[in-house]
Amino acid sequence: MEAVAKLKNCPMSARKMRMVAHTIRNKDVDKALDILKYTQKEGGIWLEKLLLSAINNWEQKSKEVPDDYELYIKTLLVDEGQTLKRFRPVPYGRAHRIRKRTNHVTIVVDNKIAISADNQDLEDADYEGDDENIEE
């Protein structure tokens, strides 16, 4: 079961974010969190928050504990966002363009161990049993 988390308009260039993203792509979630925790780049802080959000999304979607299913980063995309254009004055009455770049990041987290349907069957059986008791 996949879970997605997106970060939009992050105020740093996509090139700088990709440097950090390449270090954790296709890794287990626990190992990726350890790498991001000790990364000295600003992108590590943003990606750590986003990865924790993706793990929480997976937990809410599947209603299971993520430790039992060996989550890993299936897809990690870093795209360019809007560029804000500003001008800085320079000598002789000229102006240079300053480009403030942004990026969009998408993380898809998936589990290596399949979620068994036994849990769902048990819930359905309990529910059916309750209906029979109510009718009697």
N, C-alpha and C positions, 0 to 999 in steps of 0.2 A: 504494500500500500504506500503510495507516494504522498508526500506533503510538500507544499511549496511556500516559500517566503520571498518577498520582494522588497528591495530597498530602492527608492526612486529619488533622483535629484540629490545624490550624495555630493557634497561640495569638495571634490578632489578629482583629478584627471583619471580617466579610465586606464591609462597606461600605468599609473602608480598603483591602482587597485589591482590590476592584473598581475603585477609582480607578487603580491601576497596571495592572490587567488590560485596561482599555479602551484603554490606550496601545499595546498590542502585538497586539490581536486582529486576525486575518486578515493579518498581515504576514509577510514572509519571515523565516526563522529567524535569518539573520545580522543583519538589521536589528533584529529584536526583541532579540537578545542585546546589541547595541550600546546600544539604548535602556535596557535593564535595568541594564547595567553602570554607567551614569551617572545612574540614578534615585536621588534622595535619600531615598526612602521605604523603610521596612522590608520592605514587600511585594515590592520589587524583588529583594531578596536571595533570598527564598523562591521567587519565580517563575523566577529565573535558574537556580537549582539544578534545579527541576522541568523546565524546558525542556531543559537539558542531559541530564537523564535520559530525556526523551521522544526526543531525537535519538539517544541511545545505544540505546534500545529499537528504534527504526526500523532502525538499523544492524545490530543483532543479528538482527532478524526477516528483513530482506531480504538480508543478507550482501553489501551493496553499500556504496560510499563515498557518504556523504550529499551531498558537494559537487557531484556530477555530476547530481543530480536536482532541484535547486531546492526544498528543503523549505519548507513554510509552515505556519503555525498554522491548522488547519482549524476547530477548535472550542476554546473556552476558557470553562469554566464555573466560577463561584465560588458555592458554596452555603453556607448557614449550618450550623454544626455544633452540638455541645452547648454549653449555657451553664452554666458553674459559678456557683452562687449562694453568695456570701459575705456576711457582715454586718460592718459597721464601727460601732463605738460612737460615739455623738454625745452632746452634753450632755443633762442631765435624764433619764438612764437610758434613752434611746431607742436605736434601732439603724437604720441605713440599709442597704438591700440594695445590694451591689456585684455587678454581672453581669460575669463574665469570659467574653467571647465567643470562639468558635473558628469556623473555617471549613474547608470542603473544596474543593480545586481539582482540576479535571480538564483536562488538555491533550491534544488529539488533533493529531498532526503527520502531514501527508500530502505526497506529492511531486507536483510539477506535471508533470514529464516522466515518462512511463510507463516502467516497467522492461521492457526487451525480453525476449522469451522465447528469444532466440538463445543467451544464456548457458546456459539450462537445456537447450536442444537439444544444445549442444556437450558438456555434461557427460553427457547420456544417450548420445550417440554414442560418447564415450570409454569409457563403461562397457560398452556393447554390444560394442565392439571387444575389450575385455579378456576378455569371456566367450568369444568365438570363439577367442582365442589359448589359453585354458586348455583348451578341448575338444580342440584339435588336439594 
